[in-house]
Amino acid sequence: MLLKDKVAVITGAAGPNGLGFATARAMAEHGARVVVVDLARAEPQRAAAHLGEAHLGVVADVTDKAACQAAAQAVLERYGRIDILVNNAGITQPRKTLDISPEDYDAVLDVNLRGTLYMSQAVLPTMRAQRGGAIVCISSVSAQRGGGILGGPHYSAAKAGVLGLARAMAREYGIEGIRVNSVTPGLIATDINKGLIPDDRMKGILEQIPLNRIGEPNDVAGCVLFLASDLAKYVTGVTLDVNGGMLIH
Ligand SMILES: NC(=O)c1ccc[n+]([C@@H]2O[C@H](COP(=O)([O-])OP(=O)(O)OC[C@H]3O[C@@H](n4cnc5c(N)ncnc54)[C@H](O)[C@@H]3O)[C@@H](O)[C@H]2O)c1
């Protein structure tokens, strides 16, 4: 039980096949009370109910600052504390540089980067008052390689922004016992890429992955769990690669 009695808020965690829900399940199994935050259409209450009665689903769009604040308030009303935040909500778009419209830029930067800032701002006052907490931000190998497999340059930029934001928050809040780390998944089988990679292209991708398979949501969930837990209590500001060796650097 790595997270006994901890309260963990995970954004974008309602999709049953996603990294967020796999992380929610892992954290619940380790004793956390989990708050699934997601858009209304993703039905976060339903996802939380799948985890069991001890857990909570909250509707919030992470691009909306007031909604993030209201979500944190709902968590406090139910549990009275917030120990862990996983900034997992994200969207991607396959675009070439010259095809990125202003609307595309806003959509991708807003969910991935602005959402990470707004949710962190929503929980940090509580973590400061508690003199401790752990934030894990889900970036991407795309931030490191300059393009992953599917996401456009604006996605790489947003996810690179997440790494900078996380490191800066780690530096700012370490003195208050709050750790902030990032995870950079490689190619993981979820709805974000389902059916989008033809077989011949997948063969080429696998040749570039020393562990010779694409990742599963649980591969990421285990690493997020580690960073959120006291096993990592002297770890802050790091970027943990979870990519099967796709990028060894
Ligand atoms: N799957 C991969 O290969 C991969 C690789 C690297 C990084 N990532 C990142 O991992 C995270 C999870 O992605 P996934 O693969 O599980 O995809 P997913 O599409 O299954 O999950 C994304 C979740 O974010 C939610 N979401 C979208 N916009 C939101 C908003 N404005 N407010 C709140 N929630 C919102 C969605 O409803 C969904 O539940 C994302 O940040 C993604 O960029 C995924």
The ligand as an SDF file (V2000), in Angstrom:
LIG
                    3D

 44 48  0  0  0  0  0  0  0  0999 V2000
   -0.9180    7.3120  -25.5940 N   0  0  0  0  0  0  0  0  0  0  0  0
    0.2820    7.7440  -25.8930 C   0  0  0  0  0  0  0  0  0  0  0  0
    1.0030    7.1560  -26.7250 O   0  0  0  0  0  0  0  0  0  0  0  0
    0.8360    8.9630  -25.2030 C   0  0  0  0  0  0  0  0  0  0  0  0
    2.1920    9.2480  -25.3660 C   0  0  0  0  0  0  0  0  0  0  0  0
    2.7430   10.3630  -24.7290 C   0  0  0  0  0  0  0  0  0  0  0  0
    1.9320   11.1640  -23.9560 C   0  0  0  0  0  0  0  0  0  0  0  0
    0.6030   10.8890  -23.8250 N   0  0  0  0  0  0  0  0  0  0  0  0
   -0.1770   11.7830  -22.9910 C   0  0  0  0  0  0  0  0  0  0  0  0
   -0.8190   11.0170  -21.9870 O   0  0  0  0  0  0  0  0  0  0  0  0
   -2.0060   11.6910  -21.5550 C   0  0  0  0  0  0  0  0  0  0  0  0
   -3.1670   10.7210  -21.5710 C   0  0  0  0  0  0  0  0  0  0  0  0
   -3.4270   10.3580  -22.9120 O   0  0  0  0  0  0  0  0  0  0  0  0
   -4.1050    8.9790  -23.3570 P   0  0  0  0  0  0  0  0  0  0  0  0
   -3.2030    8.3540  -24.3390 O   0  0  0  0  0  0  0  0  0  0  0  0
   -4.5680    8.2140  -22.1740 O   0  0  0  0  0  0  0  0  0  0  0  0
   -5.3300    9.5480  -24.2220 O   0  0  0  0  0  0  0  0  0  0  0  0
   -6.8960    9.6110  -23.9550 P   0  0  0  0  0  0  0  0  0  0  0  0
   -7.4370   10.3610  -25.1170 O   0  0  0  0  0  0  0  0  0  0  0  0
   -7.4180    8.2480  -23.6620 O   0  0  0  0  0  0  0  0  0  0  0  0
   -7.0240   10.4790  -22.6080 O   0  0  0  0  0  0  0  0  0  0  0  0
   -7.0860   11.8730  -22.5610 C   0  0  0  0  0  0  0  0  0  0  0  0
   -8.1430   12.2730  -21.5560 C   0  0  0  0  0  0  0  0  0  0  0  0
   -8.1020   13.6930  -21.4110 O   0  0  0  0  0  0  0  0  0  0  0  0
   -9.4510   14.1580  -21.3540 C   0  0  0  0  0  0  0  0  0  0  0  0
   -9.5090   15.5540  -21.7230 N   0  0  0  0  0  0  0  0  0  0  0  0
   -9.3370   16.0980  -22.9630 C   0  0  0  0  0  0  0  0  0  0  0  0
   -9.5100   17.4280  -22.9220 N   0  0  0  0  0  0  0  0  0  0  0  0
   -9.7950   17.7350  -21.6230 C   0  0  0  0  0  0  0  0  0  0  0  0
  -10.0950   18.9580  -20.9550 C   0  0  0  0  0  0  0  0  0  0  0  0
  -10.1190   20.1280  -21.6090 N   0  0  0  0  0  0  0  0  0  0  0  0
  -10.3430   18.9120  -19.6200 N   0  0  0  0  0  0  0  0  0  0  0  0
  -10.3260   17.7210  -18.9480 C   0  0  0  0  0  0  0  0  0  0  0  0
  -10.0550   16.5410  -19.5360 N   0  0  0  0  0  0  0  0  0  0  0  0
   -9.7980   16.5620  -20.8620 C   0  0  0  0  0  0  0  0  0  0  0  0
  -10.2020   13.2520  -22.3100 C   0  0  0  0  0  0  0  0  0  0  0  0
  -11.6060   13.2890  -22.1060 O   0  0  0  0  0  0  0  0  0  0  0  0
   -9.5640   11.8940  -22.0130 C   0  0  0  0  0  0  0  0  0  0  0  0
  -10.2380   11.2350  -20.9520 O   0  0  0  0  0  0  0  0  0  0  0  0
   -2.1660   12.8920  -22.4860 C   0  0  0  0  0  0  0  0  0  0  0  0
   -1.6370   14.0430  -21.8620 O   0  0  0  0  0  0  0  0  0  0  0  0
   -1.3020   12.5130  -23.6850 C   0  0  0  0  0  0  0  0  0  0  0  0
   -0.8560   13.6450  -24.3970 O   0  0  0  0  0  0  0  0  0  0  0  0
    0.0380    9.7960  -24.4190 C   0  0  0  0  0  0  0  0  0  0  0  0
  1  2  1  0
  2  3  2  0
  2  4  1  0
  4  5  1  0
  4 44  2  0
  5  6  2  0
  6  7  1  0
  7  8  2  0
  8  9  1  0
  8 44  1  0
  9 10  1  0
  9 42  1  0
 10 11  1  0
 11 12  1  0
 11 40  1  0
 12 13  1  0
 13 14  1  0
 14 15  2  0
 14 16  1  0
 14 17  1  0
 17 18  1  0
 18 19  2  0
 18 20  1  0
 18 21  1  0
 21 22  1  0
 22 23  1  0
 23 24  1  0
 23 38  1  0
 24 25  1  0
 25 26  1  0
 25 36  1  0
 26 27  1  0
 26 35  1  0
 27 28  2  0
 28 29  1  0
 29 30  1  0
 29 35  2  0
 30 31  1  0
 30 32  2  0
 32 33  1  0
 33 34  2  0
 34 35  1  0
 36 37  1  0
 36 38  1  0
 38 39  1  0
 40 41  1  0
 40 42  1  0
 42 43  1  0
M  CHG  2   8   1  16  -1
M  END
$$$$
